[in-house]
Amino acid sequence: MISSMSRCEPPAPITPAGPSTTAAAPLPLLCRDCRSLSAAPATDPAGGCCPACGSQRTIAHAELTGVSIAHIDCDAFYAAVEKRDDPSLRGRPLLIGHRGGRGVVTTACYVARRFGPRSAMPMFQALQLCPQAVVLPPDMAKYRRASEQIRAIIAATTPMIEPVSLDEAYLDLAADVRLSPAPPPVALAEIARRVEREVGITISIGLSFNKFLAKLASDLDKPRGFAVIGRSEARGLLAPLPVRRIMGVGAATERRLAEFGITTIAELQAVGEATLVGWFGRFGRTLAGFAVGEDPRTVVPVRPPRSVSAETTFASDLRERAALERALAPLAERVCHRLTRSSLAGRSVVLKLKTTDFQIISRHRRLMHPTQRADVIRRAGETLLAREATGRAYRLIGIGVTDLCDARDADPLDLFSRSA
């Protein structure tokens, strides 16, 4: 998925083999550095170098742009934050945790892991394996601040964030919920870039069509990784893995499965759901689904969204009111779709403008009744825009709704006809 080419060369021209030969369609190719999408070169369908910038940090996959559930995992989070703040620790093995007694390793950096220490290992054992390691106590307040920074970066792309812990979260990047117009892989590459630049640590990304596989993918290419698992390959990719790679399979379940002669997911796939339900009850049904790459769980934000919005950055600055109004219409439609999907409505419309010198202008209009309707949102936005479209150039426009409520309170029929 990530190219291992040592040098970048332009792809050779494709020469047809004959009238009966059908060339395979080129795979979509993402450059994780310049965040461009292109087609993988014919000379290296597995990836190769980015045709735009020459970077070797590329990923090619047939379903790259067709899946939208992601799992983001910070790389050795606590240790990475400490190394960010103390450059003298870089390149040295670092363990986060408490010495003595029954202290355990909270986080082992990747340098330390080469010697054997792992998270949750007793600290005395970790220091036996890596006596040269630096040990620091955890600073949870510092880690929470870094986590909040990362969460804010993600929230600029999608409101559908399900935190798992301070250092990992699931994201839903479907077209009708994400705020960024960029496709999911591009949006994720931008999140990774911003986290590195603004927070000073790295993340690994898994992208798939459900939460189980997205989390599995995020572990395939750590650290600073990006991996994709598509529908067509899920069952085969899972088959050779040990059963402990399945979410929810701990030591006890692994031992019990071993008693039945099952140590790999391929062997689990052959058992069948009915047998697994007999062995494990309700969890057996979940286990059978995970074994073949099925996971019906959706991304569920812990906190309800405070607003729903959409925005776009122009290729060139706009001044004319008519052009700005034309940009509002599709944004209002996107907001409408997101509200409908979430069964929400908004009582206030917000217009956002960004000037050429990056000044942000925000204007609000309170509605008589909550709405989900694109035309109501658009008209309110146009009213707000009329006061700002005075010849000043803008590089971005956005529209959204706040003061959210249940959709059942929206758009009373005495105000709007059913055909409106």
C-alpha positions as CSV (number, residue, x, y, z in Angstrom):
1,M,0.0,0.0,0.0
2,I,2.9,2.4,0.7
3,S,5.4,2.4,-2.0
4,S,8.9,1.1,-1.1
5,M,10.5,2.4,-4.3
6,S,14.0,3.8,-3.7
7,R,13.7,6.4,-6.5
8,C,11.0,8.0,-8.6
9,E,10.8,7.8,-12.3
10,P,8.1,8.8,-14.7
11,P,6.0,5.8,-15.8
12,A,6.7,4.2,-19.1
13,P,4.1,4.6,-21.8
14,I,1.5,1.8,-21.8
15,T,1.8,-0.4,-24.9
16,P,-1.4,-2.4,-25.7
17,A,-0.7,-6.2,-25.9
18,G,-3.2,-6.8,-28.6
19,P,-6.9,-6.3,-29.4
20,S,-8.0,-9.1,-27.1
21,T,-6.1,-7.9,-24.0
22,T,-7.9,-5.8,-21.5
23,A,-5.7,-3.7,-19.2
24,A,-6.7,-3.6,-15.5
25,A,-8.0,-0.2,-14.4
26,P,-5.4,1.8,-12.6
27,L,-5.8,2.0,-8.8
28,P,-6.5,5.3,-7.1
29,L,-3.3,6.7,-5.7
30,L,-3.1,9.0,-2.7
31,C,0.0,11.1,-1.9
32,R,0.2,11.5,1.8
33,D,2.6,14.5,1.4
34,C,0.9,16.7,-1.1
35,R,-2.5,15.1,-0.5
36,S,-3.2,14.7,-4.2
37,L,-5.3,11.9,-5.8
38,S,-4.2,10.4,-9.0
39,A,-3.9,7.0,-10.7
40,A,-1.1,4.5,-9.9
41,P,1.4,4.3,-12.7
42,A,1.2,1.3,-15.0
43,T,4.8,0.4,-14.2
44,D,3.9,0.0,-10.5
45,P,0.2,-0.6,-9.9
46,A,1.0,-1.1,-6.2
47,G,1.7,2.6,-5.8
48,G,4.9,4.1,-6.9
49,C,5.8,7.8,-6.6
50,C,3.4,10.7,-6.6
51,P,3.2,12.2,-10.1
52,A,2.6,15.6,-8.6
53,C,5.4,16.0,-6.1
54,G,7.6,12.8,-6.5
55,S,7.0,11.7,-2.9
56,Q,7.2,8.0,-2.1
57,R,4.7,8.2,0.7
58,T,1.8,7.0,-1.4
59,I,-0.9,4.5,-1.0
60,A,-2.8,2.8,-3.8
61,H,-6.0,0.8,-3.3
62,A,-8.9,-0.2,-5.5
63,E,-11.4,1.0,-2.8
64,L,-9.4,4.0,-1.6
65,T,-12.2,6.5,-2.4
66,G,-15.1,4.1,-1.8
67,V,-14.9,3.6,2.0
68,S,-15.5,6.2,4.7
69,I,-15.1,4.8,8.2
70,A,-11.8,5.7,9.8
71,H,-9.9,4.9,13.0
72,I,-7.2,7.3,14.1
73,D,-4.6,6.2,16.6
74,C,-1.8,8.4,18.0
75,D,1.6,6.7,17.9
76,A,2.9,6.0,21.4
77,F,0.9,9.0,22.5
78,Y,2.1,9.8,26.0
79,A,5.7,9.2,25.1
80,A,5.4,11.2,21.9
81,V,4.1,14.2,23.8
82,E,7.0,14.0,26.2
83,K,9.5,13.8,23.4
84,R,7.9,16.7,21.7
85,D,8.4,18.8,24.8
86,D,11.9,17.6,25.6
87,P,14.1,17.2,22.5
88,S,16.8,15.5,24.6
89,L,14.5,12.4,24.8
90,R,14.3,12.0,21.0
91,G,16.1,8.8,19.9
92,R,16.2,7.4,23.4
93,P,14.0,4.6,24.9
94,L,11.2,6.2,27.0
95,L,8.7,4.5,29.3
96,I,5.7,6.3,30.8
97,G,4.6,5.0,34.1
98,H,5.7,4.6,37.7
99,R,8.7,2.9,39.1
100,G,8.6,0.5,41.9
101,G,5.8,-1.5,43.6
102,R,3.2,-2.7,41.2
103,G,3.8,0.1,38.6
104,V,3.2,-0.8,35.0
105,V,4.2,0.7,31.7
106,T,1.5,3.1,30.5
107,T,3.3,3.8,27.2
108,A,6.5,2.5,25.7
109,C,8.0,4.6,22.8
110,Y,9.0,2.8,19.6
111,V,12.7,2.9,20.5
112,A,12.0,1.1,23.8
113,R,9.8,-1.4,22.1
114,R,12.7,-2.7,20.1
115,F,14.1,-4.1,23.4
116,G,10.8,-5.7,24.4
117,P,8.9,-3.4,26.7
118,R,5.2,-3.0,26.0
119,S,2.2,-1.2,27.4
120,A,0.7,-2.8,30.5
121,M,3.9,-4.7,31.2
122,P,5.1,-4.5,34.9
123,M,7.7,-1.7,35.0
124,F,10.3,-3.8,36.7
125,Q,10.1,-6.3,33.9
126,A,10.3,-3.6,31.2
127,L,13.5,-2.2,32.9
128,Q,15.0,-5.6,32.9
129,L,14.5,-5.8,29.2
130,C,15.6,-2.1,28.6
131,P,17.6,-0.9,31.6
132,Q,18.8,2.2,29.7
133,A,15.2,3.5,29.3
134,V,14.1,6.9,30.7
135,V,11.1,6.6,33.0
136,L,8.7,9.5,33.4
137,P,5.4,9.6,35.4
138,P,2.3,10.4,33.3
139,D,1.2,14.0,33.0
140,M,-2.5,13.5,32.2
141,A,-3.3,17.2,32.1
142,K,-0.7,17.7,29.3
143,Y,-2.0,14.7,27.4
144,R,-5.6,15.9,27.7
145,R,-4.6,19.2,26.2
146,A,-2.9,17.5,23.2
147,S,-5.9,15.3,22.8
148,E,-8.2,18.3,22.7
149,Q,-6.1,19.9,20.0
150,I,-6.3,16.8,17.9
151,R,-10.1,16.5,18.5
152,A,-10.5,20.1,17.3
153,I,-8.5,19.4,14.1
154,I,-10.7,16.3,13.4
155,A,-13.9,18.3,14.1
156,A,-13.0,20.7,11.3
157,T,-13.5,17.7,8.9
158,T,-16.4,15.8,10.5
159,P,-18.7,16.1,13.5
160,M,-19.1,12.4,13.6
161,I,-16.3,11.5,16.0
162,E,-16.5,8.7,18.5
163,P,-13.6,9.0,21.0
164,V,-12.3,5.7,22.3
165,S,-9.7,7.2,24.6
166,L,-7.4,10.3,24.7
167,D,-5.4,8.9,21.8
168,E,-7.8,7.2,19.5
169,A,-11.2,7.8,17.8
170,Y,-13.5,6.5,15.1
171,L,-14.6,8.9,12.3
172,D,-17.5,8.8,9.9
173,L,-16.4,10.6,6.7
174,A,-19.5,9.9,4.5
175,A,-20.3,12.6,2.0
176,D,-23.5,13.6,3.8
177,V,-21.8,14.2,7.1
178,R,-18.3,15.4,6.6
179,L,-17.6,19.1,6.5
180,S,-14.6,18.9,4.2
181,P,-15.4,18.7,0.4
182,A,-12.3,16.5,0.0
183,P,-12.8,12.7,-0.3
184,P,-12.1,10.7,2.9
185,P,-8.5,9.7,2.1
186,V,-7.5,13.2,1.3
187,A,-9.3,14.6,4.4
188,L,-7.5,12.0,6.5
189,A,-4.1,12.9,5.0
190,E,-4.8,16.6,5.8
191,I,-5.7,15.7,9.4
192,A,-2.4,13.8,9.8
193,R,-0.5,16.7,8.3
194,R,-2.1,19.2,10.7
195,V,-1.6,17.0,13.7
196,E,2.1,16.7,12.9
197,R,2.5,20.5,12.4
198,E,0.2,21.8,15.0
199,V,0.4,19.2,17.8
200,G,3.9,17.9,17.1
201,I,3.2,14.2,17.2
202,T,2.2,11.5,14.6
203,I,-0.9,9.4,14.0
204,S,-1.7,6.2,12.2
205,I,-4.8,5.9,10.2
206,G,-7.0,3.0,9.2
207,L,-9.7,3.4,6.5
208,S,-12.4,0.8,5.8
209,F,-16.1,0.3,5.5
210,N,-16.8,-0.5,9.2
211,K,-15.3,0.2,12.6
212,F,-13.7,-3.2,13.2
213,L,-11.7,-3.2,10.0
214,A,-10.8,0.5,10.3
215,K,-9.2,-0.2,13.7
216,L,-7.5,-3.3,12.4
217,A,-6.1,-1.3,9.5
218,S,-4.7,1.4,11.7
219,D,-2.5,-1.2,13.3
220,L,-1.1,-2.5,10.0
221,D,1.4,0.2,9.2
222,K,2.4,1.9,12.5
223,P,3.9,4.4,13.2
224,R,2.9,7.2,11.0
225,G,0.9,4.8,8.9
226,F,-2.1,4.8,6.6
227,A,-3.7,1.5,5.6
228,V,-7.0,0.6,3.8
229,I,-9.1,-2.6,4.0
230,G,-11.7,-2.9,1.3
231,R,-14.8,-5.0,1.1
232,S,-13.5,-7.4,-1.6
233,E,-10.4,-8.3,0.4
234,A,-11.7,-8.3,4.0
235,R,-12.4,-12.0,4.4
236,G,-9.1,-13.2,2.8
237,L,-7.0,-10.6,4.7
238,L,-8.5,-11.8,8.0
239,A,-8.1,-15.5,7.4
240,P,-4.5,-16.0,8.3
241,L,-4.5,-13.8,11.4
242,P,-4.6,-15.2,14.9
243,V,-8.0,-15.1,16.6
244,R,-6.7,-12.6,19.2
245,R,-6.6,-9.9,16.5
246,I,-10.4,-9.9,16.7
247,M,-11.8,-7.1,18.9
248,G,-13.2,-8.6,22.1
249,V,-11.1,-11.7,22.0
250,G,-9.0,-11.6,25.1
251,A,-6.8,-14.3,26.7
252,A,-9.8,-16.3,28.1
253,T,-11.7,-16.4,24.8
254,E,-8.5,-17.2,23.0
255,R,-7.8,-20.2,25.3
256,R,-11.4,-21.5,24.9
257,L,-11.2,-21.3,21.2
258,A,-7.9,-23.1,21.2
259,E,-9.6,-25.9,23.2
260,F,-11.9,-26.3,20.2
261,G,-8.9,-26.3,17.8
262,I,-9.4,-22.8,16.6
263,T,-6.3,-20.5,16.6
264,T,-6.7,-18.6,13.3
265,I,-9.6,-16.5,11.9
266,A,-9.8,-18.9,8.9
267,E,-10.7,-21.7,11.3
268,L,-13.2,-19.4,13.0
269,Q,-14.8,-18.6,9.6
270,A,-15.4,-22.3,9.0
271,V,-17.3,-22.9,12.3
272,G,-20.5,-20.9,11.5
273,E,-22.6,-18.6,13.5
274,A,-24.9,-21.1,15.1
275,T,-22.0,-23.0,16.7
276,L,-20.4,-19.9,18.0
277,V,-23.6,-18.7,19.5
278,G,-23.9,-22.1,21.2
279,W,-20.4,-21.6,22.6
280,F,-20.4,-17.9,23.5
281,G,-24.0,-16.8,23.5
282,R,-24.7,-13.3,22.1
283,F,-21.0,-12.6,21.7
284,G,-20.8,-15.6,19.4
285,R,-22.9,-13.8,16.8
286,T,-20.6,-10.8,17.0
287,L,-17.6,-13.1,16.7
288,A,-19.0,-14.7,13.6
289,G,-19.5,-11.3,12.0
290,F,-16.1,-10.0,12.8
291,A,-14.5,-13.2,11.5
292,V,-15.8,-12.4,8.0
293,G,-15.3,-8.6,8.3
294,E,-18.8,-7.7,9.2
295,D,-19.6,-5.0,11.8
296,P,-23.0,-3.3,11.9
297,R,-21.9,-0.7,14.6
298,T,-22.0,2.9,13.5
299,V,-19.9,5.8,14.6
300,V,-21.7,7.4,17.5
301,P,-20.5,10.8,18.8
302,V,-20.3,11.0,22.6
303,R,-21.6,14.5,22.6
304,P,-24.4,15.7,20.3
305,P,-23.2,18.3,17.7
306,R,-23.7,22.0,18.6
307,S,-24.1,23.0,14.9
308,V,-24.3,21.6,11.4
309,S,-22.4,23.5,8.7
310,A,-20.7,23.3,5.3
311,E,-18.2,25.6,3.7
312,T,-16.0,25.9,0.6
313,T,-12.8,27.7,-0.3
314,F,-12.8,29.4,-3.7
315,A,-10.1,28.7,-6.3
316,S,-9.9,32.5,-6.7
317,D,-11.4,35.2,-4.5
318,L,-14.9,36.3,-5.1
319,R,-16.4,39.8,-4.8
320,E,-19.7,39.9,-6.6
321,R,-22.8,39.2,-4.5
322,A,-24.4,37.0,-7.3
323,A,-21.3,34.7,-7.4
324,L,-21.3,34.4,-3.6
325,E,-25.0,33.6,-3.6
326,R,-24.4,30.8,-6.2
327,A,-21.9,29.3,-3.8
328,L,-24.4,29.3,-1.0
329,A,-27.0,27.0,-2.6
330,P,-25.1,23.7,-2.7
331,L,-23.8,24.4,0.8
332,A,-27.3,24.8,2.1
333,E,-28.2,21.5,0.4
334,R,-25.4,19.8,2.2
335,V,-26.5,21.2,5.5
336,C,-30.0,20.0,4.8
337,H,-28.8,16.4,4.1
338,R,-26.8,16.3,7.3
339,L,-29.7,17.6,9.4
340,T,-32.0,15.0,7.8
341,R,-29.6,12.2,8.4
342,S,-29.2,13.2,12.1
343,S,-32.9,13.9,12.6
344,L,-32.0,17.4,13.7
345,A,-33.1,21.0,12.9
346,G,-31.7,24.4,13.7
347,R,-33.2,27.6,15.1
348,S,-30.5,29.9,13.9
349,V,-28.6,30.3,10.6
350,V,-24.9,31.2,10.6
351,L,-23.1,32.8,7.6
352,K,-19.3,32.5,7.6
353,L,-16.9,34.5,5.4
354,K,-13.2,34.6,5.3
355,T,-11.4,37.6,3.7
356,T,-8.2,37.5,1.7
357,D,-6.2,38.4,4.8
358,F,-7.8,35.4,6.6
359,Q,-10.1,37.5,8.8
360,I,-13.3,35.5,9.7
361,I,-16.6,37.2,9.6
362,S,-19.6,35.4,11.2
363,R,-23.2,36.6,11.1
364,H,-26.3,35.0,12.7
365,R,-30.0,35.1,12.0
366,R,-32.6,33.7,14.3
367,L,-35.5,31.9,12.6
368,M,-39.2,32.0,13.6
369,H,-39.2,28.2,13.6
370,P,-36.5,25.5,13.5
371,T,-35.8,24.2,10.0
372,Q,-34.2,21.4,8.1
373,R,-35.1,23.0,4.7
374,A,-32.3,23.9,2.3
375,D,-34.3,26.8,0.8
376,V,-35.0,28.4,4.2
377,I,-31.3,28.1,5.2
378,R,-30.2,29.5,1.8
379,R,-32.6,32.5,1.9
380,A,-31.5,33.4,5.5
381,G,-27.9,33.2,4.4
382,E,-28.6,35.4,1.4
383,T,-30.1,38.0,3.7
384,L,-27.0,38.0,5.9
385,L,-24.7,38.0,2.8
386,A,-26.4,41.1,1.4
387,R,-24.9,43.2,4.2
388,E,-21.4,41.9,3.6
389,A,-21.2,41.7,-0.2
390,T,-20.1,45.3,-0.6
391,G,-17.2,44.6,-3.0
392,R,-14.8,43.1,-0.5
393,A,-13.0,40.0,-1.7
394,Y,-13.6,36.7,0.0
395,R,-11.7,33.4,-0.2
396,L,-14.2,31.2,1.7
397,I,-17.9,31.1,2.4
398,G,-19.8,28.8,4.7
399,I,-23.3,28.4,6.0
400,G,-24.8,26.4,8.9
401,V,-27.4,26.2,11.6
402,T,-27.1,26.3,15.4
403,D,-29.4,26.0,18.4
404,L,-30.2,22.4,17.3
405,C,-33.3,20.6,18.2
406,D,-35.3,17.5,17.3
407,A,-36.4,17.4,13.7
408,R,-40.0,16.8,14.8
409,D,-40.2,20.5,15.8
410,A,-39.1,21.7,12.4
411,D,-40.9,23.4,9.5
412,P,-44.6,23.4,10.7
413,L,-47.0,22.7,7.9
414,D,-48.9,25.9,8.5
415,L,-45.9,27.8,7.2
416,F,-44.8,25.6,4.3
417,S,-46.8,23.6,1.9
418,R,-45.8,20.0,1.3
419,S,-44.8,20.8,-2.3
420,A,-42.6,23.8,-1.3
